Amino acid sequence: MLTRNVLGAARKAGCRFISTVEVIEVGPRDGLQNEKVSVPTSVKVQLCNSLVDAGVTRIETTSYVSPKWVPQMSDNIDVMSSLVSIPSSVEVSVLTPNLKGLENAKLSGRVDTVSVFGAASESFSQKNINCSIEESIQRFSAVAETARAGGLKVRGYVSCIAACPYEGPIDPKNVVKVWRLLKDLGCYEVSLGDTIGVATPNQIEKVLNALVAEGADVNELAGHYHDTCGTALTNVLKSLDLGLSKFDSSAAGLGGCPYAAGASGNLATEDLVYLCDGLGIETGIDFGKVVKASEATLEVIGITNRSKSAQAWQAKQKM
């Protein structure tokens, strides 16, 4: 049953009954950034192009961070310069934590959106980017202002919305605080990250209720659920009930959090699409093409597709 706060907001927004879900593909960036095996630029470019061919209309392609900290993304300029043929109908986003990264992003290829990030946990913020939550937002303010002045959209991330590997459970009030800071920066959309993949539907509900109670528009929020404890899809279902219709996902379930022991990858795009197809919710994405899109990347990394629905589809193809 919908709670009063979210039900009212969902009715007002006309999204109580979800007919379309926006899938934000984050595999090329969030999915690959922590992989130890170096993935060739050509394979990354092929992954991006194949996902777009599968129907993905929003894709996060790379990040402009120091190669010292994230060596997997050191070829960001080469990746972006090879993606200039992506149709204008596709929103291309990159992670840019500083002004240098933003300038490089603007020079190296077509970028529509830049992403900045904060955490709902002080400990996680310190471990992840060596500063407090307030300091992190201050760092990103110049990036956001410059990006918007240059005609780019700015998207925000909030990490650890349910729990932190260092602090444990997170109070939803902390999520609201960071959401507000990101909105004040001019973020047109804020992605809510269950970074270590331990959230359950009741926790997701509490977070969304807290946000809506403070004035958040569900149409300007997205769910970013990792699947460490196998709850990502149940969290999507709860989110759909509460009016949320945008979700980050990663092809083949690639990804994970290096700061959380045992944290597995993102919600697999295949599983999200399979669920939506079964519910009669339109995504515009071809399930089979998504499964095939990540094959070359998985071969390089040396792992199998983590998506349960993809594994079942692949087994059926061999029969």
PyMOL commands that set and color helices and strands:
alter all, ss='L'
color gray80, all
select helices_A, chain A and resi 4-13+27-31+41-53+71-73+76-81+99-108+122-129+133-149+172-185+201-213+218-220+232-241+251-253+269-279+287-293+295-301+308-317
alter helices_A, ss='H'
color red, helices_A
select strands_A, chain A and resi 22-25+58-63+91-95+113-119+153-159+163-164+168-169+189-194+221-225+246-249
alter strands_A, ss='S'
color yellow, strands_A
deselect
rebuild
show_as cartoon
